[in-house]
Amino acid sequence: MLDYDLHCHSTVSDGLLPPSELVARAVERGVKVLALTDHDDVAGLSEAAEAAAGYGMRFVNGVEISVSWRGRSLHFIGLNINPLYPALVEGLQGIRNGRGMRAQLMADSLARCGIGGALEGAYRYANNPSLIGRTHFARFLVENGHCKDVASVFKNYLVKGKPGFVPHEWASLSDAVGWITGSGGVAVLAHPGRYKVSGKKMGSTLLRDLLREFVELGGRGIEVVSGSHTPEQYAEFARYAEEFDLLASCGSDFHGPGESYRDLGRLPDFPLNCRPVWQAWENMV
């Protein structure tokens, strides 16, 4: 089992636990090295780092950046970043500035299908209002009995072709990778198994186009072991890592108890021949 967990979320974005409580849970579950990767914000890193130091846990500064690529929304992880790097700070602020308008449009879309009060309801779940997002709307829809759980929300609402979906232009791939690498961090494609094209999993040709461009821009890693990946996908993305000479990353993508594909830690080992992403920073080897 891997004792690294390099993808999780706190209340700074759409997680359910404050950064310090997230760290405590990770320690309880045997995690030795943790990265906090909140969406488009680094405000929780100092609290998490302080908590981790108190437990003797190694902590990695991280972030998950929302990217628009060929009309699709993708996520990229930055690991071992400098959260004070000016271009990164400014870029993340720019992404956050657009979330409020998108939230209003999402609420308007839900209202048109008879679901009122969605904006106020979603904001009740957003500890950080500047990072209002789909997960907060999903929790509101569960609370009001429209779906049984958050996972089922994303089958019936808030996705392309369903009520509540609003297309949005996030950061460009080149900007996101540039912010990460410019800060001294390692850029990683997050949970590639979750991305879809026309209702099907991302085709190999399209994924290869993405990875080729990502590598050319300075991307260095791919999430092989993810809380949302199947064992078959571990092997699949390990093969892509080898093909594109990428480092393998791992993370639960934990958001909160009872709401995530997998809890913190307890991640299975990488397939053979994977080179772990932590090889990229000497102090973590």
Secondary structure, 3 states (H helix, E strand, C coil): CECEECCECCCCCCCCCCHHHHHHHHHHCCCCEEEECCECCCCCHHHHHHHHHHHCCEEEEEEEEEEEECCEEEEEEEECCCCCCHHHHHHHHHHHHCHHHHHHHHHHHHHHCCCCCHHHHHHHCCCCHHHCCHHHHHHHHHHCCCCCCHHHHHHHCCCCCCCCCCCCCCECHHHHHHHHHHCCCEEEECCHHHCEECCEECCHHHHHHHHHHHHHHCCCEEEEEECCCCHHHHHHHHHHHHHCCCEEEEECCECCCCCCCCCCCCECCCCCCCCEHHHHCHHHC
